[in-house]
Amino acid sequence: MDQGGLFSYVSIEERVPPTHPLRRVRTLLDEALDSMSRDFDHVYAEGGRESVAPERLVRALVLQVLYSLLLKHIVIIDVLVIAIGFVMRAVAGAVVLDVVISHWLFVCTILLALFIALAKRRHEIVLLADGATHHRPILGEYNAYLLDQMIAVVAASTLMAYVFYTISPETQEKFGTGLLGLTIPFPLYGIFRYLYLVHRRDGGGSPAELLVTDRPLLVCVALWALAVALIIYRPL
């Protein structure tokens, strides 16, 4: 079965008019960042592992500033920007580790980040109730029901993205095995466990703390990592 037929690819270049003012802004930004790259090239050693390009760091900084000043006040955009921030960190990590950046890395990272960010928003609304808007004004645009619907969509999308990743010909060719599909139960349990903690234990406010303190979730992540390592690096 051709999995490519399951998706609809939309070219932004075809959708955005040539005269759109943002095209000019992007061109100016790209030119400025390219010039920065040339200026910084002589600072880095010719040998060794490639570092994160300065222009990428500037893009991350600009995104953070925009979020702090404006985007965090726009409903839905606020959580999308948070997710994009996680993607940029993942890309930076891939560059530092000198590994190929897969499109699956983008998809899985942004969906998982969205899932966590939405769960955190829900936790804040439920915990703070009427005082939620005093803590974060944008929370006034959300309610628990809306966030539950969004979380359900993102959770299903995250699982489907991981499933397609494990069974895709690209992944099988890269790792030389078709057994990564055996790891699907781990993210399935992990997401269900996280949802249980959010809805039944009022968790989700601190994802890092939740991962460390909840033993079943921690064991799930450890077993998933072990299973992946055994499948990929098993003796031939």
Biotite code that builds the C-alpha atoms (Angstrom):
import biotite.structure as struc

atoms = struc.array([
    struc.Atom([0.000, 0.000, 0.000], chain_id="A", res_id=1, res_name="MET", atom_name="CA", element="C"),
    struc.Atom([1.330, 3.420, -0.947], chain_id="A", res_id=2, res_name="ASP", atom_name="CA", element="C"),
    struc.Atom([1.266, 5.433, 2.263], chain_id="A", res_id=3, res_name="GLN", atom_name="CA", element="C"),
    struc.Atom([1.934, 8.632, 0.358], chain_id="A", res_id=4, res_name="GLY", atom_name="CA", element="C"),
    struc.Atom([-1.617, 8.432, -0.965], chain_id="A", res_id=5, res_name="GLY", atom_name="CA", element="C"),
    struc.Atom([-2.963, 8.732, 2.567], chain_id="A", res_id=6, res_name="LEU", atom_name="CA", element="C"),
    struc.Atom([-1.756, 12.320, 2.903], chain_id="A", res_id=7, res_name="PHE", atom_name="CA", element="C"),
    struc.Atom([-2.527, 15.565, 1.106], chain_id="A", res_id=8, res_name="SER", atom_name="CA", element="C"),
    struc.Atom([0.525, 17.699, 0.476], chain_id="A", res_id=9, res_name="TYR", atom_name="CA", element="C"),
    struc.Atom([-0.109, 21.441, 0.171], chain_id="A", res_id=10, res_name="VAL", atom_name="CA", element="C"),
    struc.Atom([2.612, 23.693, -1.168], chain_id="A", res_id=11, res_name="SER", atom_name="CA", element="C"),
    struc.Atom([2.733, 26.988, 0.709], chain_id="A", res_id=12, res_name="ILE", atom_name="CA", element="C"),
    struc.Atom([4.591, 28.537, -2.214], chain_id="A", res_id=13, res_name="GLU", atom_name="CA", element="C"),
    struc.Atom([1.586, 27.853, -4.436], chain_id="A", res_id=14, res_name="GLU", atom_name="CA", element="C"),
    struc.Atom([-0.910, 29.170, -1.902], chain_id="A", res_id=15, res_name="ARG", atom_name="CA", element="C"),
    struc.Atom([0.782, 32.455, -0.961], chain_id="A", res_id=16, res_name="VAL", atom_name="CA", element="C"),
    struc.Atom([0.473, 35.167, -3.668], chain_id="A", res_id=17, res_name="PRO", atom_name="CA", element="C"),
    struc.Atom([3.801, 36.373, -5.131], chain_id="A", res_id=18, res_name="PRO", atom_name="CA", element="C"),
    struc.Atom([2.943, 39.931, -4.067], chain_id="A", res_id=19, res_name="THR", atom_name="CA", element="C"),
    struc.Atom([2.214, 39.052, -0.451], chain_id="A", res_id=20, res_name="HIS", atom_name="CA", element="C"),
    struc.Atom([4.137, 41.498, 1.821], chain_id="A", res_id=21, res_name="PRO", atom_name="CA", element="C"),
    struc.Atom([5.402, 38.691, 4.051], chain_id="A", res_id=22, res_name="LEU", atom_name="CA", element="C"),
    struc.Atom([7.414, 37.326, 1.129], chain_id="A", res_id=23, res_name="ARG", atom_name="CA", element="C"),
    struc.Atom([9.469, 40.523, 1.126], chain_id="A", res_id=24, res_name="ARG", atom_name="CA", element="C"),
    struc.Atom([9.901, 40.338, 4.890], chain_id="A", res_id=25, res_name="VAL", atom_name="CA", element="C"),
    struc.Atom([11.063, 36.722, 4.644], chain_id="A", res_id=26, res_name="ARG", atom_name="CA", element="C"),
    struc.Atom([13.493, 37.606, 1.859], chain_id="A", res_id=27, res_name="THR", atom_name="CA", element="C"),
    struc.Atom([15.031, 40.410, 3.931], chain_id="A", res_id=28, res_name="LEU", atom_name="CA", element="C"),
    struc.Atom([15.265, 38.131, 6.968], chain_id="A", res_id=29, res_name="LEU", atom_name="CA", element="C"),
    struc.Atom([16.865, 35.313, 4.972], chain_id="A", res_id=30, res_name="ASP", atom_name="CA", element="C"),
    struc.Atom([19.412, 37.697, 3.461], chain_id="A", res_id=31, res_name="GLU", atom_name="CA", element="C"),
    struc.Atom([20.298, 39.102, 6.869], chain_id="A", res_id=32, res_name="ALA", atom_name="CA", element="C"),
    struc.Atom([20.681, 35.642, 8.372], chain_id="A", res_id=33, res_name="LEU", atom_name="CA", element="C"),
    struc.Atom([22.749, 34.410, 5.415], chain_id="A", res_id=34, res_name="ASP", atom_name="CA", element="C"),
    struc.Atom([25.132, 37.314, 5.869], chain_id="A", res_id=35, res_name="SER", atom_name="CA", element="C"),
    struc.Atom([25.415, 36.450, 9.563], chain_id="A", res_id=36, res_name="MET", atom_name="CA", element="C"),
    struc.Atom([26.302, 32.899, 8.641], chain_id="A", res_id=37, res_name="SER", atom_name="CA", element="C"),
    struc.Atom([29.162, 34.096, 6.443], chain_id="A", res_id=38, res_name="ARG", atom_name="CA", element="C"),
    struc.Atom([30.387, 36.416, 9.193], chain_id="A", res_id=39, res_name="ASP", atom_name="CA", element="C"),
    struc.Atom([30.433, 33.622, 11.734], chain_id="A", res_id=40, res_name="PHE", atom_name="CA", element="C"),
    struc.Atom([32.004, 30.995, 9.459], chain_id="A", res_id=41, res_name="ASP", atom_name="CA", element="C"),
    struc.Atom([35.569, 32.100, 10.239], chain_id="A", res_id=42, res_name="HIS", atom_name="CA", element="C"),
    struc.Atom([34.965, 31.757, 13.997], chain_id="A", res_id=43, res_name="VAL", atom_name="CA", element="C"),
    struc.Atom([34.356, 28.012, 13.855], chain_id="A", res_id=44, res_name="TYR", atom_name="CA", element="C"),
    struc.Atom([37.056, 25.401, 13.466], chain_id="A", res_id=45, res_name="ALA", atom_name="CA", element="C"),
    struc.Atom([37.196, 23.523, 10.180], chain_id="A", res_id=46, res_name="GLU", atom_name="CA", element="C"),
    struc.Atom([37.302, 20.150, 11.916], chain_id="A", res_id=47, res_name="GLY", atom_name="CA", element="C"),
    struc.Atom([35.128, 18.527, 14.545], chain_id="A", res_id=48, res_name="GLY", atom_name="CA", element="C"),
    struc.Atom([31.388, 18.139, 14.812], chain_id="A", res_id=49, res_name="ARG", atom_name="CA", element="C"),
    struc.Atom([29.194, 20.700, 13.069], chain_id="A", res_id=50, res_name="GLU", atom_name="CA", element="C"),
    struc.Atom([27.622, 23.236, 15.412], chain_id="A", res_id=51, res_name="SER", atom_name="CA", element="C"),
    struc.Atom([24.168, 24.780, 15.289], chain_id="A", res_id=52, res_name="VAL", atom_name="CA", element="C"),
    struc.Atom([24.137, 27.549, 12.706], chain_id="A", res_id=53, res_name="ALA", atom_name="CA", element="C"),
    struc.Atom([23.925, 31.048, 14.274], chain_id="A", res_id=54, res_name="PRO", atom_name="CA", element="C"),
    struc.Atom([21.036, 32.024, 11.999], chain_id="A", res_id=55, res_name="GLU", atom_name="CA", element="C"),
    struc.Atom([18.986, 29.136, 13.406], chain_id="A", res_id=56, res_name="ARG", atom_name="CA", element="C"),
    struc.Atom([19.659, 30.384, 16.901], chain_id="A", res_id=57, res_name="LEU", atom_name="CA", element="C"),
    struc.Atom([18.508, 33.846, 15.840], chain_id="A", res_id=58, res_name="VAL", atom_name="CA", element="C"),
    struc.Atom([15.312, 32.383, 14.401], chain_id="A", res_id=59, res_name="ARG", atom_name="CA", element="C"),
    struc.Atom([14.662, 30.635, 17.728], chain_id="A", res_id=60, res_name="ALA", atom_name="CA", element="C"),
    struc.Atom([15.342, 33.878, 19.600], chain_id="A", res_id=61, res_name="LEU", atom_name="CA", element="C"),
    struc.Atom([12.977, 35.841, 17.340], chain_id="A", res_id=62, res_name="VAL", atom_name="CA", element="C"),
    struc.Atom([10.278, 33.222, 17.848], chain_id="A", res_id=63, res_name="LEU", atom_name="CA", element="C"),
    struc.Atom([10.728, 33.419, 21.616], chain_id="A", res_id=64, res_name="GLN", atom_name="CA", element="C"),
    struc.Atom([10.521, 37.216, 21.603], chain_id="A", res_id=65, res_name="VAL", atom_name="CA", element="C"),
    struc.Atom([7.404, 37.182, 19.419], chain_id="A", res_id=66, res_name="LEU", atom_name="CA", element="C"),
    struc.Atom([5.814, 34.658, 21.742], chain_id="A", res_id=67, res_name="TYR", atom_name="CA", element="C"),
    struc.Atom([6.601, 36.722, 24.834], chain_id="A", res_id=68, res_name="SER", atom_name="CA", element="C"),
    struc.Atom([5.311, 39.987, 23.334], chain_id="A", res_id=69, res_name="LEU", atom_name="CA", element="C"),
    struc.Atom([2.425, 38.919, 21.122], chain_id="A", res_id=70, res_name="LEU", atom_name="CA", element="C"),
    struc.Atom([1.811, 35.287, 20.198], chain_id="A", res_id=71, res_name="LEU", atom_name="CA", element="C"),
    struc.Atom([1.124, 34.070, 23.744], chain_id="A", res_id=72, res_name="LYS", atom_name="CA", element="C"),
    struc.Atom([-1.988, 36.249, 23.719], chain_id="A", res_id=73, res_name="HIS", atom_name="CA", element="C"),
    struc.Atom([-3.489, 34.626, 20.598], chain_id="A", res_id=74, res_name="ILE", atom_name="CA", element="C"),
    struc.Atom([-5.682, 31.582, 21.228], chain_id="A", res_id=75, res_name="VAL", atom_name="CA", element="C"),
    struc.Atom([-4.398, 28.309, 19.698], chain_id="A", res_id=76, res_name="ILE", atom_name="CA", element="C"),
    struc.Atom([-1.347, 30.096, 18.270], chain_id="A", res_id=77, res_name="ILE", atom_name="CA", element="C"),
    struc.Atom([0.097, 30.167, 21.791], chain_id="A", res_id=78, res_name="ASP", atom_name="CA", element="C"),
    struc.Atom([0.297, 26.370, 22.085], chain_id="A", res_id=79, res_name="VAL", atom_name="CA", element="C"),
    struc.Atom([1.413, 25.989, 18.462], chain_id="A", res_id=80, res_name="LEU", atom_name="CA", element="C"),
    struc.Atom([4.376, 28.278, 19.094], chain_id="A", res_id=81, res_name="VAL", atom_name="CA", element="C"),
    struc.Atom([5.307, 26.259, 22.176], chain_id="A", res_id=82, res_name="ILE", atom_name="CA", element="C"),
    struc.Atom([5.267, 23.096, 20.058], chain_id="A", res_id=83, res_name="ALA", atom_name="CA", element="C"),
    struc.Atom([7.388, 24.748, 17.348], chain_id="A", res_id=84, res_name="ILE", atom_name="CA", element="C"),
    struc.Atom([9.886, 25.674, 20.053], chain_id="A", res_id=85, res_name="GLY", atom_name="CA", element="C"),
    struc.Atom([10.253, 22.001, 20.938], chain_id="A", res_id=86, res_name="PHE", atom_name="CA", element="C"),
    struc.Atom([10.757, 21.144, 17.271], chain_id="A", res_id=87, res_name="VAL", atom_name="CA", element="C"),
    struc.Atom([13.542, 23.710, 16.985], chain_id="A", res_id=88, res_name="MET", atom_name="CA", element="C"),
    struc.Atom([15.237, 22.176, 20.022], chain_id="A", res_id=89, res_name="ARG", atom_name="CA", element="C"),
    struc.Atom([14.940, 18.730, 18.456], chain_id="A", res_id=90, res_name="ALA", atom_name="CA", element="C"),
    struc.Atom([16.462, 20.023, 15.226], chain_id="A", res_id=91, res_name="VAL", atom_name="CA", element="C"),
    struc.Atom([19.316, 21.662, 17.143], chain_id="A", res_id=92, res_name="ALA", atom_name="CA", element="C"),
    struc.Atom([19.933, 18.402, 18.984], chain_id="A", res_id=93, res_name="GLY", atom_name="CA", element="C"),
    struc.Atom([20.009, 16.469, 15.716], chain_id="A", res_id=94, res_name="ALA", atom_name="CA", element="C"),
    struc.Atom([22.546, 18.912, 14.287], chain_id="A", res_id=95, res_name="VAL", atom_name="CA", element="C"),
    struc.Atom([24.767, 18.692, 17.362], chain_id="A", res_id=96, res_name="VAL", atom_name="CA", element="C"),
    struc.Atom([24.602, 14.875, 17.326], chain_id="A", res_id=97, res_name="LEU", atom_name="CA", element="C"),
    struc.Atom([25.341, 14.913, 13.588], chain_id="A", res_id=98, res_name="ASP", atom_name="CA", element="C"),
    struc.Atom([22.311, 12.817, 12.633], chain_id="A", res_id=99, res_name="VAL", atom_name="CA", element="C"),
    struc.Atom([20.019, 13.156, 9.640], chain_id="A", res_id=100, res_name="VAL", atom_name="CA", element="C"),
    struc.Atom([16.927, 15.226, 10.404], chain_id="A", res_id=101, res_name="ILE", atom_name="CA", element="C"),
    struc.Atom([13.914, 13.171, 9.365], chain_id="A", res_id=102, res_name="SER", atom_name="CA", element="C"),
    struc.Atom([10.508, 14.641, 8.569], chain_id="A", res_id=103, res_name="HIS", atom_name="CA", element="C"),
    struc.Atom([9.192, 12.127, 11.088], chain_id="A", res_id=104, res_name="TRP", atom_name="CA", element="C"),
    struc.Atom([11.194, 13.946, 13.742], chain_id="A", res_id=105, res_name="LEU", atom_name="CA", element="C"),
    struc.Atom([9.232, 17.108, 12.981], chain_id="A", res_id=106, res_name="PHE", atom_name="CA", element="C"),
    struc.Atom([5.847, 15.379, 12.952], chain_id="A", res_id=107, res_name="VAL", atom_name="CA", element="C"),
    struc.Atom([6.243, 13.306, 16.110], chain_id="A", res_id=108, res_name="CYS", atom_name="CA", element="C"),
    struc.Atom([7.926, 16.090, 18.075], chain_id="A", res_id=109, res_name="THR", atom_name="CA", element="C"),
    struc.Atom([5.400, 18.800, 17.270], chain_id="A", res_id=110, res_name="ILE", atom_name="CA", element="C"),
    struc.Atom([2.427, 16.515, 17.946], chain_id="A", res_id=111, res_name="LEU", atom_name="CA", element="C"),
    struc.Atom([3.811, 15.274, 21.241], chain_id="A", res_id=112, res_name="LEU", atom_name="CA", element="C"),
    struc.Atom([4.692, 18.832, 22.265], chain_id="A", res_id=113, res_name="ALA", atom_name="CA", element="C"),
    struc.Atom([1.173, 19.961, 21.384], chain_id="A", res_id=114, res_name="LEU", atom_name="CA", element="C"),
    struc.Atom([-0.277, 17.129, 23.446], chain_id="A", res_id=115, res_name="PHE", atom_name="CA", element="C"),
    struc.Atom([1.782, 18.120, 26.493], chain_id="A", res_id=116, res_name="ILE", atom_name="CA", element="C"),
    struc.Atom([1.102, 21.851, 26.061], chain_id="A", res_id=117, res_name="ALA", atom_name="CA", element="C"),
    struc.Atom([-2.661, 21.339, 25.780], chain_id="A", res_id=118, res_name="LEU", atom_name="CA", element="C"),
    struc.Atom([-2.673, 19.058, 28.819], chain_id="A", res_id=119, res_name="ALA", atom_name="CA", element="C"),
    struc.Atom([-0.807, 21.748, 30.747], chain_id="A", res_id=120, res_name="LYS", atom_name="CA", element="C"),
    struc.Atom([-3.381, 24.359, 29.711], chain_id="A", res_id=121, res_name="ARG", atom_name="CA", element="C"),
    struc.Atom([-6.154, 22.059, 30.925], chain_id="A", res_id=122, res_name="ARG", atom_name="CA", element="C"),
    struc.Atom([-4.402, 21.514, 34.234], chain_id="A", res_id=123, res_name="HIS", atom_name="CA", element="C"),
    struc.Atom([-4.111, 25.274, 34.768], chain_id="A", res_id=124, res_name="GLU", atom_name="CA", element="C"),
    struc.Atom([-7.787, 25.885, 34.010], chain_id="A", res_id=125, res_name="ILE", atom_name="CA", element="C"),
    struc.Atom([-9.021, 23.084, 36.279], chain_id="A", res_id=126, res_name="VAL", atom_name="CA", element="C"),
    struc.Atom([-6.623, 23.925, 39.101], chain_id="A", res_id=127, res_name="LEU", atom_name="CA", element="C"),
    struc.Atom([-7.068, 27.709, 39.091], chain_id="A", res_id=128, res_name="LEU", atom_name="CA", element="C"),
    struc.Atom([-10.764, 27.773, 38.091], chain_id="A", res_id=129, res_name="ALA", atom_name="CA", element="C"),
    struc.Atom([-11.992, 31.388, 38.182], chain_id="A", res_id=130, res_name="ASP", atom_name="CA", element="C"),
    struc.Atom([-8.488, 32.673, 38.898], chain_id="A", res_id=131, res_name="GLY", atom_name="CA", element="C"),
    struc.Atom([-7.013, 31.155, 35.720], chain_id="A", res_id=132, res_name="ALA", atom_name="CA", element="C"),
    struc.Atom([-7.168, 34.415, 33.743], chain_id="A", res_id=133, res_name="THR", atom_name="CA", element="C"),
    struc.Atom([-5.241, 36.237, 36.460], chain_id="A", res_id=134, res_name="HIS", atom_name="CA", element="C"),
    struc.Atom([-2.453, 33.682, 36.130], chain_id="A", res_id=135, res_name="HIS", atom_name="CA", element="C"),
    struc.Atom([-2.457, 33.674, 32.311], chain_id="A", res_id=136, res_name="ARG", atom_name="CA", element="C"),
    struc.Atom([-4.944, 35.915, 30.435], chain_id="A", res_id=137, res_name="PRO", atom_name="CA", element="C"),
    struc.Atom([-5.103, 33.631, 27.389], chain_id="A", res_id=138, res_name="ILE", atom_name="CA", element="C"),
    struc.Atom([-6.703, 30.922, 29.551], chain_id="A", res_id=139, res_name="LEU", atom_name="CA", element="C"),
    struc.Atom([-9.911, 32.918, 29.351], chain_id="A", res_id=140, res_name="GLY", atom_name="CA", element="C"),
    struc.Atom([-10.212, 31.800, 25.712], chain_id="A", res_id=141, res_name="GLU", atom_name="CA", element="C"),
    struc.Atom([-10.167, 28.113, 26.661], chain_id="A", res_id=142, res_name="TYR", atom_name="CA", element="C"),
    struc.Atom([-12.323, 25.780, 28.720], chain_id="A", res_id=143, res_name="ASN", atom_name="CA", element="C"),
    struc.Atom([-11.844, 22.189, 29.826], chain_id="A", res_id=144, res_name="ALA", atom_name="CA", element="C"),
    struc.Atom([-14.253, 20.781, 27.225], chain_id="A", res_id=145, res_name="TYR", atom_name="CA", element="C"),
    struc.Atom([-12.535, 22.534, 24.305], chain_id="A", res_id=146, res_name="LEU", atom_name="CA", element="C"),
    struc.Atom([-9.126, 21.409, 25.493], chain_id="A", res_id=147, res_name="LEU", atom_name="CA", element="C"),
    struc.Atom([-10.359, 17.824, 25.920], chain_id="A", res_id=148, res_name="ASP", atom_name="CA", element="C"),
    struc.Atom([-11.452, 17.814, 22.272], chain_id="A", res_id=149, res_name="GLN", atom_name="CA", element="C"),
    struc.Atom([-8.138, 19.230, 21.110], chain_id="A", res_id=150, res_name="MET", atom_name="CA", element="C"),
    struc.Atom([-6.177, 16.798, 23.282], chain_id="A", res_id=151, res_name="ILE", atom_name="CA", element="C"),
    struc.Atom([-8.139, 13.858, 21.840], chain_id="A", res_id=152, res_name="ALA", atom_name="CA", element="C"),
    struc.Atom([-7.342, 14.919, 18.276], chain_id="A", res_id=153, res_name="VAL", atom_name="CA", element="C"),
    struc.Atom([-3.650, 15.472, 18.986], chain_id="A", res_id=154, res_name="VAL", atom_name="CA", element="C"),
    struc.Atom([-3.297, 12.252, 21.001], chain_id="A", res_id=155, res_name="ALA", atom_name="CA", element="C"),
    struc.Atom([-4.757, 10.189, 18.136], chain_id="A", res_id=156, res_name="ALA", atom_name="CA", element="C"),
    struc.Atom([-2.591, 12.038, 15.606], chain_id="A", res_id=157, res_name="SER", atom_name="CA", element="C"),
    struc.Atom([0.532, 11.416, 17.693], chain_id="A", res_id=158, res_name="THR", atom_name="CA", element="C"),
    struc.Atom([-0.126, 7.689, 17.847], chain_id="A", res_id=159, res_name="LEU", atom_name="CA", element="C"),
    struc.Atom([-0.874, 7.499, 14.127], chain_id="A", res_id=160, res_name="MET", atom_name="CA", element="C"),
    struc.Atom([2.303, 9.423, 13.298], chain_id="A", res_id=161, res_name="ALA", atom_name="CA", element="C"),
    struc.Atom([4.370, 7.004, 15.367], chain_id="A", res_id=162, res_name="TYR", atom_name="CA", element="C"),
    struc.Atom([2.659, 3.999, 13.780], chain_id="A", res_id=163, res_name="VAL", atom_name="CA", element="C"),
    struc.Atom([3.344, 5.292, 10.263], chain_id="A", res_id=164, res_name="PHE", atom_name="CA", element="C"),
    struc.Atom([6.923, 6.048, 11.286], chain_id="A", res_id=165, res_name="TYR", atom_name="CA", element="C"),
    struc.Atom([7.610, 2.514, 12.496], chain_id="A", res_id=166, res_name="THR", atom_name="CA", element="C"),
    struc.Atom([6.101, 0.799, 9.455], chain_id="A", res_id=167, res_name="ILE", atom_name="CA", element="C"),
    struc.Atom([7.280, 3.202, 6.760], chain_id="A", res_id=168, res_name="SER", atom_name="CA", element="C"),
    struc.Atom([9.662, 1.815, 4.122], chain_id="A", res_id=169, res_name="PRO", atom_name="CA", element="C"),
    struc.Atom([11.992, 4.751, 4.805], chain_id="A", res_id=170, res_name="GLU", atom_name="CA", element="C"),
    struc.Atom([12.390, 3.735, 8.455], chain_id="A", res_id=171, res_name="THR", atom_name="CA", element="C"),
    struc.Atom([12.767, 0.054, 7.642], chain_id="A", res_id=172, res_name="GLN", atom_name="CA", element="C"),
    struc.Atom([15.463, 0.826, 5.090], chain_id="A", res_id=173, res_name="GLU", atom_name="CA", element="C"),
    struc.Atom([17.290, 3.197, 7.432], chain_id="A", res_id=174, res_name="LYS", atom_name="CA", element="C"),
    struc.Atom([17.464, 0.785, 10.377], chain_id="A", res_id=175, res_name="PHE", atom_name="CA", element="C"),
    struc.Atom([17.461, -2.431, 8.395], chain_id="A", res_id=176, res_name="GLY", atom_name="CA", element="C"),
    struc.Atom([14.508, -3.914, 10.252], chain_id="A", res_id=177, res_name="THR", atom_name="CA", element="C"),
    struc.Atom([10.738, -4.022, 10.106], chain_id="A", res_id=178, res_name="GLY", atom_name="CA", element="C"),
    struc.Atom([10.375, -4.876, 13.788], chain_id="A", res_id=179, res_name="LEU", atom_name="CA", element="C"),
    struc.Atom([10.020, -1.344, 15.150], chain_id="A", res_id=180, res_name="LEU", atom_name="CA", element="C"),
    struc.Atom([6.265, -1.824, 14.901], chain_id="A", res_id=181, res_name="GLY", atom_name="CA", element="C"),
    struc.Atom([6.602, -4.043, 17.962], chain_id="A", res_id=182, res_name="LEU", atom_name="CA", element="C"),
    struc.Atom([7.259, -0.902, 20.026], chain_id="A", res_id=183, res_name="THR", atom_name="CA", element="C"),
    struc.Atom([3.831, 0.607, 19.267], chain_id="A", res_id=184, res_name="ILE", atom_name="CA", element="C"),
    struc.Atom([2.253, -0.599, 22.558], chain_id="A", res_id=185, res_name="PRO", atom_name="CA", element="C"),
    struc.Atom([4.689, 1.547, 24.582], chain_id="A", res_id=186, res_name="PHE", atom_name="CA", element="C"),
    struc.Atom([3.623, 4.997, 23.259], chain_id="A", res_id=187, res_name="PRO", atom_name="CA", element="C"),
    struc.Atom([0.036, 3.746, 23.297], chain_id="A", res_id=188, res_name="LEU", atom_name="CA", element="C"),
    struc.Atom([0.266, 2.961, 27.006], chain_id="A", res_id=189, res_name="TYR", atom_name="CA", element="C"),
    struc.Atom([2.317, 6.085, 27.689], chain_id="A", res_id=190, res_name="GLY", atom_name="CA", element="C"),
    struc.Atom([-0.290, 8.429, 26.207], chain_id="A", res_id=191, res_name="ILE", atom_name="CA", element="C"),
    struc.Atom([-3.147, 6.611, 27.946], chain_id="A", res_id=192, res_name="PHE", atom_name="CA", element="C"),
    struc.Atom([-1.269, 6.759, 31.240], chain_id="A", res_id=193, res_name="ARG", atom_name="CA", element="C"),
    struc.Atom([-0.610, 10.480, 30.788], chain_id="A", res_id=194, res_name="TYR", atom_name="CA", element="C"),
    struc.Atom([-4.286, 11.091, 30.076], chain_id="A", res_id=195, res_name="LEU", atom_name="CA", element="C"),
    struc.Atom([-5.173, 9.104, 33.195], chain_id="A", res_id=196, res_name="TYR", atom_name="CA", element="C"),
    struc.Atom([-2.858, 11.265, 35.295], chain_id="A", res_id=197, res_name="LEU", atom_name="CA", element="C"),
    struc.Atom([-4.324, 14.444, 33.781], chain_id="A", res_id=198, res_name="VAL", atom_name="CA", element="C"),
    struc.Atom([-7.969, 13.470, 34.286], chain_id="A", res_id=199, res_name="HIS", atom_name="CA", element="C"),
    struc.Atom([-7.870, 11.343, 37.436], chain_id="A", res_id=200, res_name="ARG", atom_name="CA", element="C"),
    struc.Atom([-4.832, 12.619, 39.318], chain_id="A", res_id=201, res_name="ARG", atom_name="CA", element="C"),
    struc.Atom([-4.966, 16.307, 38.293], chain_id="A", res_id=202, res_name="ASP", atom_name="CA", element="C"),
    struc.Atom([-1.517, 16.023, 36.740], chain_id="A", res_id=203, res_name="GLY", atom_name="CA", element="C"),
    struc.Atom([-0.022, 17.684, 33.656], chain_id="A", res_id=204, res_name="GLY", atom_name="CA", element="C"),
    struc.Atom([1.130, 20.927, 35.259], chain_id="A", res_id=205, res_name="GLY", atom_name="CA", element="C"),
    struc.Atom([4.768, 19.862, 35.197], chain_id="A", res_id=206, res_name="SER", atom_name="CA", element="C"),
    struc.Atom([5.439, 17.224, 32.507], chain_id="A", res_id=207, res_name="PRO", atom_name="CA", element="C"),
    struc.Atom([9.053, 16.706, 33.584], chain_id="A", res_id=208, res_name="ALA", atom_name="CA", element="C"),
    struc.Atom([8.067, 16.152, 37.200], chain_id="A", res_id=209, res_name="GLU", atom_name="CA", element="C"),
    struc.Atom([5.273, 13.813, 36.118], chain_id="A", res_id=210, res_name="LEU", atom_name="CA", element="C"),
    struc.Atom([7.690, 11.701, 34.108], chain_id="A", res_id=211, res_name="LEU", atom_name="CA", element="C"),
    struc.Atom([10.116, 11.399, 37.015], chain_id="A", res_id=212, res_name="VAL", atom_name="CA", element="C"),
    struc.Atom([7.600, 10.802, 39.800], chain_id="A", res_id=213, res_name="THR", atom_name="CA", element="C"),
    struc.Atom([5.142, 8.449, 38.080], chain_id="A", res_id=214, res_name="ASP", atom_name="CA", element="C"),
    struc.Atom([6.733, 5.015, 38.093], chain_id="A", res_id=215, res_name="ARG", atom_name="CA", element="C"),
    struc.Atom([4.493, 3.338, 35.478], chain_id="A", res_id=216, res_name="PRO", atom_name="CA", element="C"),
    struc.Atom([5.169, 6.172, 33.030], chain_id="A", res_id=217, res_name="LEU", atom_name="CA", element="C"),
    struc.Atom([8.883, 6.120, 33.766], chain_id="A", res_id=218, res_name="LEU", atom_name="CA", element="C"),
    struc.Atom([9.043, 2.342, 33.337], chain_id="A", res_id=219, res_name="VAL", atom_name="CA", element="C"),
    struc.Atom([7.117, 2.634, 30.057], chain_id="A", res_id=220, res_name="CYS", atom_name="CA", element="C"),
    struc.Atom([9.625, 5.130, 28.639], chain_id="A", res_id=221, res_name="VAL", atom_name="CA", element="C"),
    struc.Atom([12.575, 3.014, 29.825], chain_id="A", res_id=222, res_name="ALA", atom_name="CA", element="C"),
    struc.Atom([11.149, -0.170, 28.300], chain_id="A", res_id=223, res_name="LEU", atom_name="CA", element="C"),
    struc.Atom([10.417, 1.644, 25.042], chain_id="A", res_id=224, res_name="TRP", atom_name="CA", element="C"),
    struc.Atom([14.007, 2.904, 24.846], chain_id="A", res_id=225, res_name="ALA", atom_name="CA", element="C"),
    struc.Atom([15.330, -0.576, 25.669], chain_id="A", res_id=226, res_name="LEU", atom_name="CA", element="C"),
    struc.Atom([13.100, -2.215, 23.053], chain_id="A", res_id=227, res_name="ALA", atom_name="CA", element="C"),
    struc.Atom([14.167, 0.255, 20.368], chain_id="A", res_id=228, res_name="VAL", atom_name="CA", element="C"),
    struc.Atom([17.839, -0.251, 21.227], chain_id="A", res_id=229, res_name="ALA", atom_name="CA", element="C"),
    struc.Atom([17.514, -4.048, 21.137], chain_id="A", res_id=230, res_name="LEU", atom_name="CA", element="C"),
    struc.Atom([15.708, -3.993, 17.790], chain_id="A", res_id=231, res_name="ILE", atom_name="CA", element="C"),
    struc.Atom([18.073, -1.552, 16.081], chain_id="A", res_id=232, res_name="ILE", atom_name="CA", element="C"),
    struc.Atom([21.386, -2.728, 17.565], chain_id="A", res_id=233, res_name="TYR", atom_name="CA", element="C"),
    struc.Atom([20.644, -6.432, 17.969], chain_id="A", res_id=234, res_name="ARG", atom_name="CA", element="C"),
    struc.Atom([23.408, -8.762, 16.757], chain_id="A", res_id=235, res_name="PRO", atom_name="CA", element="C"),
    struc.Atom([22.849, -9.973, 13.209], chain_id="A", res_id=236, res_name="LEU", atom_name="CA", element="C"),
])
